[in-house]
């Protein structure tokens, strides 16, 4: 049961990431901005690295 829940959450995250990539690619083509997906991926990686630990630490401090 636990594995099924993990699988469903990973599938949901994958669908969200693919949809975001598609929107970024469409916007880049529409406005003729090359390499926009690379910048979006870098921004997401930086966001994940630096803000996720802060969010977790805030929850630990608050006691959630």
C-alpha positions as CSV (number, residue, x, y, z in Angstrom):
1,X,0.0,0.0,0.0
2,X,2.8,2.4,0.9
3,X,4.5,1.7,-2.4
4,X,1.3,2.5,-4.3
5,X,1.0,5.8,-2.6
6,X,4.7,6.7,-3.3
7,X,4.2,5.6,-7.0
8,X,1.1,7.8,-7.3
9,X,2.8,10.9,-5.8
10,X,5.8,10.4,-8.1
11,X,3.6,10.1,-11.2
12,X,1.8,13.3,-10.1
13,X,5.1,15.1,-9.7
14,X,6.3,13.9,-13.1
15,X,3.1,15.0,-14.8
16,X,3.5,18.5,-13.3
17,X,7.1,18.7,-14.4
18,X,6.3,17.7,-17.9
19,X,3.4,20.2,-18.1
20,X,5.7,23.0,-16.8
21,X,8.4,22.1,-19.3
22,X,5.8,22.2,-22.1
23,X,4.6,25.6,-21.0
24,X,8.1,27.0,-20.8
25,X,9.0,25.6,-24.3
26,X,5.8,27.0,-25.8
27,X,6.5,30.5,-24.3
28,X,10.1,30.4,-25.5
29,X,9.0,29.5,-29.0
30,X,6.3,32.2,-29.0
31,X,8.7,34.9,-27.9
32,X,11.8,33.5,-29.7
33,X,13.8,33.0,-26.5
34,X,16.3,30.2,-27.0
35,X,17.4,28.1,-24.1
36,X,14.6,29.2,-21.8
37,X,14.1,25.6,-20.5
38,X,17.7,25.5,-19.4
39,X,17.2,28.6,-17.3
40,X,13.9,27.3,-15.9
41,X,15.6,24.0,-14.9
42,X,18.5,25.9,-13.2
43,X,16.1,28.1,-11.3
44,X,14.1,25.1,-10.1
45,X,17.3,23.3,-9.0
46,X,18.4,26.4,-7.1
47,X,15.0,26.8,-5.5
48,X,14.9,23.1,-4.5
49,X,18.4,23.2,-3.0
50,X,18.0,26.4,-1.0
51,X,14.4,26.9,-0.1
52,X,13.3,23.4,0.7
53,X,15.6,23.0,3.7
54,X,14.4,26.3,5.0
55,X,10.8,25.3,4.7
56,X,11.5,22.0,6.6
57,X,13.5,23.8,9.3
58,X,10.6,26.3,9.8
59,X,8.2,23.4,10.3
60,X,10.6,21.8,12.8
61,X,10.9,25.1,14.7
62,X,7.2,25.6,14.7
63,X,6.6,22.0,15.7
64,X,4.4,20.9,12.8
